[in-house]
Amino acid sequence: MILQSLCDYYWRKANSGDGNIAPQGWEKVSIPFVIVLENSGEFVDLEDTRLGEGARKAGRQFLVPQSVKRTVKVKANLLWDNSSYV
């Protein structure tokens, strides 16, 4: 009963469009830098998305596919990850 109510609440929030909850299979992640590519795959620019002042700079929030679980095998996240996986 409680689980069903929580599930219903999640779906109401996710479908409301207020942007507070990511859809199932997605998550919001702070990404400080974005690599911009041409259609051919050539490097164009490294875009700084950080906001704030001094040491309080934080990357902008992006909606990305949910991260993979990392245990023994090295897996990269689809189209986003930290610099060691680039």
N, CA, C and O atoms as a GROMACS GRO file, in nm:
protein
  344
    1MET      N    1   0.082  -0.118   0.000
    1MET     CA    2   0.000   0.000   0.000
    1MET      C    3   0.087   0.126   0.000
    1MET      O    4   0.064   0.218  -0.078
    2ILE      N    5   0.187   0.130   0.087
    2ILE     CA    6   0.275   0.246   0.092
    2ILE      C    7   0.359   0.255  -0.035
    2ILE      O    8   0.377   0.364  -0.090
    3LEU      N    9   0.410   0.141  -0.082
    3LEU     CA   10   0.491   0.142  -0.204
    3LEU      C   11   0.409   0.189  -0.324
    3LEU      O   12   0.459   0.264  -0.407
    4GLN      N   13   0.285   0.145  -0.332
    4GLN     CA   14   0.199   0.188  -0.442
    4GLN      C   15   0.175   0.339  -0.435
    4GLN      O   16   0.174   0.406  -0.539
    5SER      N   17   0.155   0.393  -0.316
    5SER     CA   18   0.135   0.537  -0.300
    5SER      C   19   0.260   0.615  -0.339
    5SER      O   20   0.252   0.720  -0.402
    6LEU      N   21   0.377   0.564  -0.300
    6LEU     CA   22   0.503   0.628  -0.339
    6LEU      C   23   0.522   0.626  -0.490
    6LEU      O   24   0.567   0.724  -0.549
    7CYS      N   25   0.489   0.514  -0.550
    7CYS     CA   26   0.500   0.501  -0.696
    7CYS      C   27   0.405   0.600  -0.765
    7CYS      O   28   0.445   0.666  -0.861
    8ASP      N   29   0.283   0.610  -0.719
    8ASP     CA   30   0.188   0.705  -0.776
    8ASP      C   31   0.237   0.848  -0.760
    8ASP      O   32   0.224   0.929  -0.852
    9TYR      N   33   0.293   0.880  -0.644
    9TYR     CA   34   0.346   1.014  -0.618
    9TYR      C   35   0.460   1.045  -0.715
    9TYR      O   36   0.467   1.155  -0.769
   10TYR      N   37   0.550   0.949  -0.735
   10TYR     CA   38   0.661   0.968  -0.828
   10TYR      C   39   0.609   1.002  -0.967
   10TYR      O   40   0.655   1.098  -1.029
   11TRP      N   41   0.514   0.923  -1.016
   11TRP     CA   42   0.463   0.945  -1.151
   11TRP      C   43   0.390   1.079  -1.163
   11TRP      O   44   0.399   1.144  -1.266
   12ARG      N   45   0.318   1.120  -1.060
   12ARG     CA   46   0.252   1.251  -1.063
   12ARG      C   47   0.357   1.363  -1.072
   12ARG      O   48   0.342   1.455  -1.152
   13LYS      N   49   0.462   1.353  -0.991
   13LYS     CA   50   0.568   1.455  -0.992
   13LYS      C   51   0.645   1.454  -1.124
   13LYS      O   52   0.677   1.560  -1.179
   14ALA      N   53   0.676   1.335  -1.174
   14ALA     CA   54   0.753   1.325  -1.297
   14ALA      C   55   0.675   1.378  -1.417
   14ALA      O   56   0.734   1.436  -1.508
   15ASN      N   57   0.544   1.360  -1.419
   15ASN     CA   58   0.462   1.405  -1.531
   15ASN      C   59   0.412   1.548  -1.516
   15ASN      O   60   0.351   1.602  -1.609
   16SER      N   61   0.437   1.611  -1.402
   16SER     CA   62   0.388   1.746  -1.380
   16SER      C   63   0.466   1.850  -1.459
   16SER      O   64   0.415   1.959  -1.484
   17GLY      N   65   0.590   1.818  -1.498
   17GLY     CA   66   0.670   1.909  -1.577
   17GLY      C   67   0.735   2.022  -1.499
   17GLY      O   68   0.785   2.117  -1.559
   18ASP      N   69   0.734   2.013  -1.366
   18ASP     CA   70   0.796   2.120  -1.288
   18ASP      C   71   0.948   2.111  -1.284
   18ASP      O   72   1.014   2.202  -1.235
   19GLY      N   73   1.005   2.001  -1.335
   19GLY     CA   74   1.149   1.989  -1.346
   19GLY      C   75   1.221   1.944  -1.221
   19GLY      O   76   1.344   1.942  -1.220
   20ASN      N   77   1.150   1.908  -1.116
   20ASN     CA   78   1.217   1.867  -0.992
   20ASN      C   79   1.256   1.721  -0.990
   20ASN      O   80   1.350   1.684  -0.920
   21ILE      N   81   1.188   1.636  -1.065
   21ILE     CA   82   1.216   1.493  -1.064
   21ILE      C   83   1.248   1.449  -1.207
   21ILE      O   84   1.175   1.482  -1.301
   22ALA      N   85   1.356   1.375  -1.222
   22ALA     CA   86   1.394   1.324  -1.353
   22ALA      C   87   1.304   1.206  -1.391
   22ALA      O   88   1.263   1.129  -1.304
   23PRO      N   89   1.273   1.191  -1.519
   23PRO     CA   90   1.195   1.075  -1.563
   23PRO      C   91   1.270   0.945  -1.535
   23PRO      O   92   1.392   0.946  -1.515
   24GLN      N   93   1.198   0.835  -1.533
   24GLN     CA   94   1.260   0.706  -1.506
   24GLN      C   95   1.366   0.676  -1.612
   24GLN      O   96   1.343   0.693  -1.731
   25GLY      N   97   1.484   0.631  -1.566
   25GLY     CA   98   1.595   0.601  -1.656
   25GLY      C   99   1.686   0.721  -1.682
   25GLY      O  100   1.783   0.709  -1.756
   26TRP      N  101   1.654   0.835  -1.623
   26TRP     CA  102   1.732   0.957  -1.640
   26TRP      C  103   1.768   1.012  -1.503
   26TRP      O  104   1.708   0.974  -1.402
   27GLU      N  105   1.865   1.101  -1.498
   27GLU     CA  106   1.901   1.168  -1.374
   27GLU      C  107   1.957   1.306  -1.404
   27GLU      O  108   2.005   1.332  -1.514
   28LYS      N  109   1.951   1.394  -1.305
   28LYS     CA  110   2.009   1.527  -1.319
   28LYS      C  111   2.148   1.525  -1.259
   28LYS      O  112   2.169   1.483  -1.145
   29VAL      N  113   2.245   1.572  -1.338
   29VAL     CA  114   2.385   1.569  -1.297
   29VAL      C  115   2.446   1.706  -1.322
   29VAL      O  116   2.418   1.771  -1.423
   30SER      N  117   2.529   1.749  -1.230
   30SER     CA  118   2.602   1.874  -1.246
   30SER      C  119   2.722   1.848  -1.337
   30SER      O  120   2.810   1.768  -1.303
   31ILE      N  121   2.727   1.914  -1.452
   31ILE     CA  122   2.835   1.895  -1.549
   31ILE      C  123   2.904   2.030  -1.570
   31ILE      O  124   2.844   2.122  -1.626
   32PRO      N  125   3.030   2.042  -1.525
   32PRO     CA  126   3.098   2.172  -1.532
   32PRO      C  127   3.149   2.209  -1.672
   32PRO      O  128   3.156   2.327  -1.705
   33PHE      N  129   3.185   2.111  -1.754
   33PHE     CA  130   3.238   2.139  -1.887
   33PHE      C  131   3.171   2.049  -1.990
   33PHE      O  132   3.143   1.932  -1.963
   34VAL      N  133   3.146   2.105  -2.109
   34VAL     CA  134   3.083   2.031  -2.218
   34VAL      C  135   3.176   2.038  -2.339
   34VAL      O  136   3.224   2.145  -2.375
   35ILE      N  137   3.202   1.923  -2.401
   35ILE     CA  138   3.281   1.918  -2.523
   35ILE      C  139   3.187   1.936  -2.641
   35ILE      O  140   3.093   1.858  -2.658
   36VAL      N  141   3.211   2.038  -2.722
   36VAL     CA  142   3.127   2.068  -2.838
   36VAL      C  143   3.194   2.009  -2.962
   36VAL      O  144   3.312   2.034  -2.987
   37LEU      N  145   3.118   1.930  -3.038
   37LEU     CA  146   3.169   1.865  -3.158
   37LEU      C  147   3.091   1.909  -3.281
   37LEU      O  148   2.975   1.948  -3.271
   38GLU      N  149   3.156   1.903  -3.398
   38GLU     CA  150   3.087   1.924  -3.525
   38GLU      C  151   3.011   1.796  -3.559
   38GLU      O  152   3.028   1.694  -3.493
   39ASN      N  153   2.928   1.802  -3.663
   39ASN     CA  154   2.856   1.683  -3.707
   39ASN      C  155   2.951   1.572  -3.751
   39ASN      O  156   2.918   1.454  -3.741
   40SER      N  157   3.068   1.611  -3.799
   40SER     CA  158   3.167   1.513  -3.844
   40SER      C  159   3.245   1.452  -3.728
   40SER      O  160   3.321   1.357  -3.747
   41GLY      N  161   3.227   1.506  -3.606
   41GLY     CA  162   3.297   1.455  -3.490
   41GLY      C  163   3.421   1.532  -3.454
   41GLY      O  164   3.490   1.497  -3.358
   42GLU      N  165   3.451   1.638  -3.528
   42GLU     CA  166   3.568   1.720  -3.501
   42GLU      C  167   3.544   1.806  -3.376
   42GLU      O  168   3.433   1.856  -3.355
   43PHE      N  169   3.648   1.821  -3.296
   43PHE     CA  170   3.642   1.905  -3.176
   43PHE      C  171   3.623   2.051  -3.216
   43PHE      O  172   3.694   2.100  -3.304
   44VAL      N  173   3.528   2.120  -3.151
   44VAL     CA  174   3.503   2.262  -3.178
   44VAL      C  175   3.543   2.347  -3.059
   44VAL      O  176   3.617   2.445  -3.075
   45ASP      N  177   3.495   2.311  -2.940
   45ASP     CA  178   3.516   2.398  -2.824
   45ASP      C  179   3.497   2.319  -2.696
   45ASP      O  180   3.435   2.213  -2.695
   46LEU      N  181   3.552   2.373  -2.588
   46LEU     CA  182   3.528   2.322  -2.454
   46LEU      C  183   3.449   2.431  -2.382
   46LEU      O  184   3.504   2.536  -2.348
   47GLU      N  185   3.320   2.406  -2.358
   47GLU     CA  186   3.230   2.507  -2.302
   47GLU      C  187   3.225   2.496  -2.150
   47GLU      O  188   3.201   2.388  -2.095
   48ASP      N  189   3.249   2.607  -2.083
   48ASP     CA  190   3.245   2.613  -1.937
   48ASP      C  191   3.102   2.645  -1.895
   48ASP      O  192   3.050   2.752  -1.928
   49THR      N  193   3.035   2.554  -1.823
   49THR     CA  194   2.897   2.574  -1.780
   49THR      C  195   2.886   2.613  -1.633
   49THR      O  196   2.776   2.626  -1.581
   50ARG      N  197   3.000   2.632  -1.567
   50ARG     CA  198   2.998   2.662  -1.423
   50ARG      C  199   2.937   2.799  -1.396
   50ARG      O  200   2.957   2.894  -1.471
   51LEU      N  201   2.862   2.806  -1.287
   51LEU     CA  202   2.800   2.929  -1.243
   51LEU      C  203   2.848   2.960  -1.102
   51LEU      O  204   2.880   2.868  -1.026
   52GLY      N  205   2.854   3.086  -1.066
   52GLY     CA  206   2.896   3.124  -0.932
   52GLY      C  207   3.026   3.201  -0.934
   52GLY      O  208   3.077   3.237  -1.040
   53GLU      N  209   3.077   3.226  -0.815
   53GLU     CA  210   3.198   3.306  -0.800
   53GLU      C  211   3.307   3.228  -0.727
   53GLU      O  212   3.277   3.152  -0.634
   54GLY      N  213   3.431   3.246  -0.768
   54GLY     CA  214   3.546   3.189  -0.698
   54GLY      C  215   3.539   3.038  -0.680
   54GLY      O  216   3.514   2.964  -0.775
   55ALA      N  217   3.562   2.994  -0.556
   55ALA     CA  218   3.563   2.850  -0.526
   55ALA      C  219   3.423   2.791  -0.520
   55ALA      O  220   3.408   2.669  -0.512
   56ARG      N  221   3.320   2.874  -0.524
   56ARG     CA  222   3.183   2.826  -0.516
   56ARG      C  223   3.123   2.795  -0.653
   56ARG      O  224   3.002   2.774  -0.664
   57LYS      N  225   3.204   2.792  -0.758
   57LYS     CA  226   3.153   2.762  -0.891
   57LYS      C  227   3.102   2.619  -0.896
   57LYS      O  228   3.168   2.527  -0.848
   58ALA      N  229   2.986   2.601  -0.955
   58ALA     CA  230   2.927   2.468  -0.970
   58ALA      C  231   2.875   2.453  -1.113
   58ALA      O  232   2.826   2.549  -1.172
   59GLY      N  233   2.888   2.333  -1.167
   59GLY     CA  234   2.842   2.306  -1.302
   59GLY      C  235   2.691   2.313  -1.313
   59GLY      O  236   2.620   2.290  -1.215
   60ARG      N  237   2.642   2.344  -1.432
   60ARG     CA  238   2.499   2.351  -1.458
   60ARG      C  239   2.439   2.210  -1.457
   60ARG      O  240   2.506   2.114  -1.493
   61GLN      N  241   2.314   2.199  -1.415
   61GLN     CA  242   2.244   2.071  -1.409
   61GLN      C  243   2.195   2.031  -1.548
   61GLN      O  244   2.133   2.112  -1.618
   62PHE      N  245   2.223   1.907  -1.588
   62PHE     CA  246   2.177   1.854  -1.716
   62PHE      C  247   2.100   1.725  -1.690
   62PHE      O  248   2.132   1.650  -1.597
   63LEU      N  249   2.000   1.699  -1.772
   63LEU     CA  250   1.926   1.574  -1.767
   63LEU      C  251   1.997   1.476  -1.859
   63LEU      O  252   2.003   1.497  -1.980
   64VAL      N  253   2.050   1.367  -1.802
   64VAL     CA  254   2.131   1.271  -1.878
   64VAL      C  255   2.080   1.129  -1.853
   64VAL      O  256   2.011   1.104  -1.753
   65PRO      N  257   2.114   1.034  -1.943
   65PRO     CA  258   2.078   0.895  -1.915
   65PRO      C  259   2.139   0.849  -1.784
   65PRO      O  260   2.250   0.891  -1.748
   66GLN      N  261   2.068   0.765  -1.712
   66GLN     CA  262   2.111   0.721  -1.579
   66GLN      C  263   2.250   0.658  -1.584
   66GLN      O  264   2.283   0.586  -1.678
   67SER      N  265   2.330   0.684  -1.482
   67SER     CA  266   2.467   0.636  -1.478
   67SER      C  267   2.472   0.485  -1.462
   67SER      O  268   2.382   0.423  -1.405
   68VAL      N  269   2.581   0.428  -1.513
   68VAL     CA  270   2.602   0.283  -1.502
   68VAL      C  271   2.666   0.252  -1.368
   68VAL      O  272   2.735   0.336  -1.310
   69LYS      N  273   2.645   0.131  -1.319
   69LYS     CA  274   2.709   0.086  -1.196
   69LYS      C  275   2.850   0.038  -1.230
   69LYS      O  276   2.869  -0.039  -1.324
   70ARG      N  277   2.947   0.084  -1.154
   70ARG     CA  278   3.086   0.045  -1.178
   70ARG      C  279   3.134  -0.040  -1.063
   70ARG      O  280   3.131   0.001  -0.947
   71THR      N  281   3.177  -0.160  -1.096
   71THR     CA  282   3.235  -0.247  -0.995
   71THR      C  283   3.374  -0.288  -1.041
   71THR      O  284   3.471  -0.218  -1.012
   72VAL      N  285   3.385  -0.397  -1.113
   72VAL     CA  286   3.514  -0.444  -1.161
   72VAL      C  287   3.539  -0.398  -1.303
   72VAL      O  288   3.649  -0.352  -1.335
   73LYS      N  289   3.437  -0.409  -1.390
   73LYS     CA  290   3.454  -0.371  -1.529
   73LYS      C  291   3.445  -0.220  -1.543
   73LYS      O  292   3.369  -0.153  -1.472
   74VAL      N  293   3.523  -0.167  -1.636
   74VAL     CA  294   3.523  -0.023  -1.660
   74VAL      C  295   3.419   0.006  -1.768
   74VAL      O  296   3.433  -0.038  -1.883
   75LYS      N  297   3.316   0.081  -1.730
   75LYS     CA  298   3.212   0.119  -1.826
   75LYS      C  299   3.198   0.270  -1.823
   75LYS      O  300   3.207   0.332  -1.717
   76ALA      N  301   3.177   0.329  -1.939
   76ALA     CA  302   3.155   0.473  -1.947
   76ALA      C  303   3.005   0.500  -1.958
   76ALA      O  304   2.930   0.417  -2.009
   77ASN      N  305   2.962   0.614  -1.909
   77ASN     CA  306   2.823   0.654  -1.922
   77ASN      C  307   2.796   0.704  -2.064
   77ASN      O  308   2.886   0.759  -2.129
   78LEU      N  309   2.675   0.684  -2.111
   78LEU     CA  310   2.638   0.721  -2.248
   78LEU      C  311   2.639   0.872  -2.265
   78LEU      O  312   2.558   0.942  -2.205
   79LEU      N  313   2.730   0.922  -2.347
   79LEU     CA  314   2.742   1.063  -2.384
   79LEU      C  315   2.777   1.160  -2.271
   79LEU      O  316   2.773   1.281  -2.291
   80TRP      N  317   2.809   1.109  -2.153
   80TRP     CA  318   2.855   1.196  -2.044
   80TRP      C  319   2.934   1.113  -1.946
   80TRP      O  320   2.905   0.995  -1.926
   81ASP      N  321   3.034   1.174  -1.886
   81ASP     CA  322   3.112   1.108  -1.781
   81ASP      C  323   3.219   1.205  -1.732
   81ASP      O  324   3.224   1.320  -1.777
   82ASN      N  325   3.303   1.159  -1.640
   82ASN     CA  326   3.409   1.247  -1.594
   82ASN      C  327   3.527   1.243  -1.690
   82ASN      O  328   3.528   1.161  -1.783
   83SER      N  329   3.624   1.329  -1.669
   83SER     CA  330   3.732   1.346  -1.767
   83SER      C  331   3.819   1.222  -1.786
   83SER      O  332   3.879   1.206  -1.892
   84SER      N  333   3.827   1.134  -1.688
   84SER     CA  334   3.910   1.014  -1.705
   84SER      C  335   3.850   0.916  -1.805
   84SER      O  336   3.921   0.830  -1.856
   85TYR      N  337   3.721   0.927  -1.834
   85TYR     CA  338   3.658   0.838  -1.932
   85TYR      C  339   3.652   0.900  -2.070
   85TYR      O  340   3.617   0.832  -2.167
   86VAL      N  341   3.687   1.027  -2.081
   86VAL     CA  342   3.688   1.092  -2.213
   86VAL      C  343   3.809   1.042  -2.291
   86VAL      O  344   3.830   1.084  -2.405
   0.00000   0.00000   0.00000
